[in-house]
Amino acid sequence: MNVLLGQSGALLGSKSGSPLYVNLGNVCSGSNPIWSGTKTWGDVYPCNLNAGSIVSAGVLFSLTAVVVGAVLHMLLLRWPKGDETQAWGARMNKLSTLIKRGGAALFSSMAMYTMGLAIFVFLLILVIFSSRAASDATDGIRVAAGYIIAVVLCLGIVLISVNNAGEAFTRAARSAMQMGGVSGSLRTAYSSGSVSGMLTIGFVLFFMCVYYLFMSLGRSRDAYSQYGNKCNLAGVFCGQTLGWRETTGFVYGVTTVTIMVRGMAGIFAKAAEVGSELIFKLEPDQAADPSRNPASIADQTGAVSVDAAAMLMDLIETVLFIVFAAEVLAQGHAPRMALPIWCMSATVVSGLAAYGFVRCSNAQVATVGERYRNMMWGLRIALYVCAIVNIFVFAIATGILYRGYPSRFGGEKEGWYFFSCLLLGDIASLFVWEANSYFTATATSPTRSVAAAGITGAATMFIQGTGVGLISLLPTGLVLMLLIISCGAIAGQYGIAMGALGFVSVAWFVVAVACLAPVTYNADESCNQSETAGVRETTVSLFLCGESCASESRAWSSAAAVLAGFSILAAFKQEAGLGALMMGGTESDSASEGIMFACAVAGALTPLFVAGINVLAIGKGPALLRRFKMATMEIFSKRLANPLRKYRFWDAEMKAAVAACGELMDIAGEIVQRYKERNTEEQIRQDTGIMAHILRTPYPSDKARNADVVTMLLAGHDTTGFSVAWILVELARNPNILRKLRAELDAVNPKMLPWTLEMLKNTPYQDSVIKETFRLWPASALGPTLRSPDRDIDIGGGKVLPKGCIIACVPKPALRMGIADPDSFIPERWSDPGNPDLEALEQMSHMPFGAGKRVCIGQNLANAEIRMAIASIVQRFDMTLAHEPTTDFFGSLKPGGAKIKPTFREY
C-alpha cells in the first residue's frame, strides 16, 4: 500500500508493498531511516523553514506598501485644492468639507453598530474555542483576538478610504483646470485610489502575517496531527505543522466588517441618491445649491462610502479568502504555505510599477469621447504592466522556494506546476477585464445598443440593458471554467487555489480603479455645482472613465469571488475529511474536482445566458419600433412632401431619405412575416384584429400591403400621450383654469369614482380645455393636411384656387389665424356664444382628427383616453410648472423637457 503525500503525486512507500507508517517524532526531530546521511530532518530544506521565513516576504513588502501609501497620501494633501480667492474655489472646498463631514457621520454610525456586533461575536468565539480547544487552552483567546483585531483594522481602512476620497476630488478637479489637465486629473484621481490600495493591502497583509506568527507561538510540531502518530501529511513534508486553520478568526473579522459596510453604506447611498433625484425633479431651483439641498451632499457622500469603502472591503475579503484557502490546502507543507504569501507580495511590486505607467496624452483633443478613450488607454497600459510584473515575481518566488527541493517530495517541477497555475490565473484576469471592458465601454456595440434602445423609452432601454448584462456573463464564465479545469488538471485543488491567487494578483490595480469612481464623480459634480467654466469636458470624461472602471471592477470582483468560493469549498472538504486527498485517495480524484467545479459554473451560467437571449428576443419588437422611428425621423427631416425630390440622385440627404422610406417598407414586411409565422391560416381567418384584416384583404402586391402596415404604424404616433402632456402643461400655467375645471369635475363626480363615458358627457368645460389645447398644440403640428376643394375658391387679389387642386395646410400656424389673441390659452372661446371667433373655429378649420370618410379611426378611443386621464389627474392633484417645455417635433409635437410638480390637492 502506498501513502499519498501530496497533490503533486509524490509517493512514500515500502519496496515490499507493506504499509509504511512514519513516526512524527522521527520525521520532524531526529534521524530517520528514509533519509541517507548524517543530517536530521530539521536541518534539511524544507524542514528547516519556520513560521518567520514563511511570512518574511509578506511582512517586508506589506510594510513597504504602508510606507509608500503614507508618503503618497502626504504628497496628495500637498497638491492644490480649489482657489479660495475665487468663488468657485471657495465653493468647491466647502463641498469637500461637507462631504468629509458627512462621511465621518456615516462612518460613526457604521462603526457603532459594527462594534456592537463584533463584541457579541468576540465573546461567542472566546467561549466556543476555549471550551473546544484544538491544541491548548489558549485557542479561544487567540482566535477571538484575531477577530477583534481584524474588525478594528478594517474599520480603520474604511475611515482612511472615505477620508482619502473626500480629499482627492477637489484636487482632481483643480488638476483638470491646468493646461493639459486630462493626464493630470487622471493621475490625481488614480493616486487617491492607489493610496487606498497601498494602505489596505499593506495593513491587511502585515496583520495577517503577524497574526499567523502569533497563532504559531508555543505550538508543538505535532499539535495539528490528524492521524495520531501515523503518517501526518504536513509533518512528512516539513518540520513545522502550523496553524493556518485557526487564523479563521481574522477572516471572520474582515467578513463581518464587509457585510456591515456593504449593507449600511449601500442602503444609505441608494436612499440618498433617490432623495437627491426627487429634489432635482421637484425643486430644480434648489437642486444645484448644496446649502439648500443636503440630499446632494448625502448623494456624494454615499458614492464615496459605497464605491470607496464597500467595494474596497469586498475586494479585500475575496483576496483574503483565497489566501486562507490556499494555506489550508497546503496541509502544512512549508513551500506551499510560503508561496501564497510570497505571491501576494507580488501585488505590492506590480502595483508600484503600474502606478508609474498611469498617464495619458495631454493633447487638447476635441471631444469628450476622445478624452475618455485616452484615459482608458492609459489605465489599460497600467493593467498590463501590473500583470507582466506579477509573472516575473511569481517566477522568482517559485524559484527561491523550490530550488533544491527533494525529488522524493515532487522535486523542483512541483513548484513550476504551481507557477503554471499562477500564470494561467494572471492571464485569465486580463481576459475577464477586457471582456467586461467591451460590454461597458462607451464606444462598443453593446453599450451603444442600450443607448439606442432609449429612443423608445425607459422600458426598452431597461430590457436591452438587462439582456446585454446577462449575455456579458458568458465570456467571464467560459474563462473561469477553462481556468478551473486547467489548474485542477495541473495541480489539483491546491492548483485551483493558486489559479485564483494568480487571478487576484492585480488586486492593487483593481482597488485603485474601484476607488477612482467616487473621486471622479464628485470632481465632476463639484465642477458642475461650482460653475467652473471650460472644465466640464475634462471632468465629464474623467467621470465616464471612473464609471466604466467601477463597472469593470465590480464584474472582475464577482469573478474573483467565484474562484474564492470554490477555493474555500475545497478547503472545507479537506478539513471535513471529504476531499480526494485523504488517505487512500488518488490524484485523479483531485483533478476531477476541477471539472466538477467548472460544471458548477456552467450550471449557474446556463439559465442566466438563456434568460439573456430571451430578454433580447423580447426587445426585438421595440427594436423594430426604434428602427421605424429613426426612419420616420429621417423622412420628416428631409421634407419629402414634393414627390419629385426623390429623383435628386445627386443629393446625399435625399438619398438617405429615400433609403429610410425603403427601411419603413422593410420593417412592415418583417412585421407581416412574423405574424404569418406565429399564426396558422385558420387563425388568420378567425382573427378580428387589423393585421389579420390586412392579410385577408387582396392587394395588387406585397408592397401595397406593406404600405398599409406603415400607415397603421404612423397613425396615432404618440399623439394621445403628447396631447395629455400639453393639457397638463397649460393647466399648470393657468391655475385659475385648473380650479374652474376641477369645480366642474367635482360637481359631476363628487366621490371621485372611476370615470365613465356617461359622466364625461356632462363636462363641457373640459371639452373646451381639450379643444383649446388641440388648437394651440395640434398633435400633427407640422405635417401638412391635404385637401382638395370641390369648387373654385377666390382667395382675393385676383387669385383663385381651382377645383380639384391639392391644398396643403400646416395646422399649427393655420389654427392661429383669424382669431383674437391667438397665442393665449382661453378655453372659454369655445363655449361663449358671444365670442366672434366661435364661428371661425367651428367651420371645419379645427380638425384634430380629420373629417369625412378618412377621419381618424382612433378618434373616439383617443378622446375617451384623454378625457378620463385629465379628469382623474385634475381631481386629485395641484400642479405647478417646474420647467418650461420646448416644442420638439418627432413625428408629433412633443413638450420636450417639461417638468410638472404634482402635489395632492387640499380639501
Phi, psi and omega in degrees: 000132177261151179250120181282123185262336184194174184287345181283346179100002178292129184243145175237117183205172180273151180291331183281349180090354178284156182299140178241119177250134184255125178285125185299324179299318178291319185295314191263347185226337186234195179287155182219134183297340181287328184271127180270144179108187185262350182286149173266166182299325182293344180263351189250140176292137008266005185288348178272000174288142176235181184300322181296318180290331179294320185256008186300313181295322179297316179296314183299310185282333176292320176295323175300316180297319180295316180296313180297318178299318179295318179296316180295325177295320178295321177294321179298320180293337180277343179292148186292143173263204177295145180285113183294341181283348180244152185300317183295324180293315179297321180294319181293318178295325177296319177300317180300316179297317181295319181292319177295322178294318177295320177297321178295320179295317178296318180297320180301317179295314180297317182295321182298310182290322180295317179293325176301314177294319183297321179297319178297313181293323178303311180296322179296314179297319181301316181291313185295310185284337176284323181281337180232057184294136180281330184228312180210178187288350181272000182303316185300309183290329179292312181293316180295323178296319177299323179296310185289327176297316180296321179297311181297318180299314183292323176297322175297322178296318178300315180297318180297315183294319179294316179296318183296317179295324178294328178282329193279329191291326178293325179288325175294319178295320178295321178298326179294338181277344181286164177296128184067041188284358181297307181292319181297317180293321178295316182293323178296313180296318180292327177299320178299313178296324179294323177300313179298318180295314180298310182294321182294305182295321179298309181296315182295314180296319181295310183290329177295317180293317179296320179294324176297319177297320178299318181290335182271351180295129175077009179271139174279162181294332184265009191299330186249022181301128180268342188234036181064225179260019173274196189295105173268115189303314181293322181294325178294320185283330180210165182276002181234115173261104194250168195256058176294334181300327184270008169277008179301332179301319179296317180295319178300320180297315178297319180296320180300312180295320180300313181297315183294316181293316180298318181290305185290315180293322179295316179296316179300315184296317181290320178297318180294322180294317178296317179298318179296318180294321179297316179294322179298323181279324186265333180230066186297335179288341180257344189297325185278352184252103183300331180293335178256357183225078179300337179297330177296318177295318179298321179297314180291325175295320178297322177299318178296314186292322183282307186283319184276333184253303183295315179296322178299314180292325176302312182295316181295320178299317180298313180299316181295320177301316182294317178298315180298315180297319179296321180293320179293318180292342177292340175057036177082003179284113193303310179298323178291327178288325181284328187300314179299320180293316180294323180287328175295332175296337178297331180294331177291313181296311182292326178295319177295320179294318180296323181302324180290345183255005179278101177197163177214175184294140177268005180299140182280078182290161193279325192242162176297320181299320180292321176297317179300314181295323176299315180295316181295325179293321177298320178290325179295320177300316179300320180298315182292324175298316178302313182294320181293316178298322178302319182299316179295319180292321176301315182296318180295314181298316180295316179299320180291314186287330185249010176288126181072020181290133185302138182292333181294342179256011179119340177071184182296333183297333178300318178299322181284336169299314179293324177298322178299320178295318177299318180296316179297320178296321178297316179293319179299324179300318178295318180298316180296317180298315181293322179297315179290328176296322179296322183276352182239347182292152186289335188262000184269160186295323178299316181293320180294326178294323177293317179296319180295329180294339179292347179299325181262013173118174183293325183296313181293326177295319178295317180299311181296318179297319178296316179297314179297319179298319179292319179294328182296344178288340186298305181299321178297316179297319179296318178298316179296320179298313180297321180296314182296315180296315183296312182293324177296322179290327182283313189217022174068208185296318178297326177295323177297319177296322177293323175298319177295321179294320175297325179297317184270010181291345176265023185300324181301313179298317182294319177299318182297315182283334175294321177282353178291325187300309181295328179294314182291323179297311181291329177296316179293317180296320181292322176294322179294314183286332181272359176056049177273121185278145172077009184245339189300327180298320179288315183290327175294319176298318178296320179296315178299319178298315180296319179293320177298316180296323178297317179296316181293320181292325177295316180295317178298318180298322178295319177296318178297324179295324177298314179295321178297320179298316179292324178295315178297321179297318178297319179296320179296317179300319180294314182292331180276358181077022182255352187283170180285338184271036173272171178301127180092357177283174179235158180294328179295329176298317181293316181296325182293339179292332174300318178293322179297316179297319179296321177295326176297319176298315180297320179296322178286329185282325187302308181297327179291319179294317178297320177298321178298318178298317181294320179296317178295327177295321177299324182284355181291328176298306174300331179295322175298316179297322179296315177299321180297316180297317181296319178294319178298318178300319180297320181292311182297324182290337180262358174051071181272028180299324178279111185296339181285342185292337182291346179271003178278077187294342180278350184266113183298323180295320180292322178297322177295320180294318178296320177298324178294323175300317177297324177297318178301316180294323178295318179298316178299320177297321178296319180298316179298316182295318179295322179296319179296322182290330182272348185229142175279170179297323179294319178296322179293322179294326183270343183290136179262005180288165185289328179293319177296321178298318179296320181289327179285335183283131177288131178239151178296336181199163175297329179297320179293320178296316180297328179295322177292325176296319177299319178300317180293327178288323181285327184294132178071027183294099177057012187293320182294313180298317180293324179295316176300318180298317180295322179298315179295324177298314181293323177294323178292327177287333187235083183297331178295319177294322178300316180293322179294318178295319181295322179299319178296316182294320179296325179293324181280322186225072186294334183268003179056045174286164175302134184288142175240166179296327178296319177297318185292341177293343183256026181236069183294327182292325175298321177300320180293321177299317182292318180296321180294325176293319177299325180291315182285320186230068179296141184301315178262069190290323186251344178290124185292137173268120185265131178225153178232114182291148179267007176205166176292141181236122178273116182257012176088160180069024179076013182253135181232133173269114185289154176301137176087353179286165179259124179250125177259119182245124177271116191299315189301308178287328183295324183281001174254003184265142171080012179229159181281143177049061190291337184269000181265150180269100185230090180298332183297340181296342180268346186239349181276114182298334181274003182284121181293342181278346188299319181297316179297323182291329186267000182271054174060010177278341179253101184225075182296335180248013184080189180202170178077201186288347178254025177299151182300126183288346178262014185302309183295320179296315181297316179299317180296317180298313182297314183294317179293319181296313182294317180298317182294319182288313186295325180293336189251338189230145161269154185222138171232144183275112182274333181212126182292142181278161168250152183271084177277140179246120175220071186082318176231164180278118188245134175282075186296135176076003181292135177228122181246131179264109179270143172224146179297134183295153177268138181256000000 
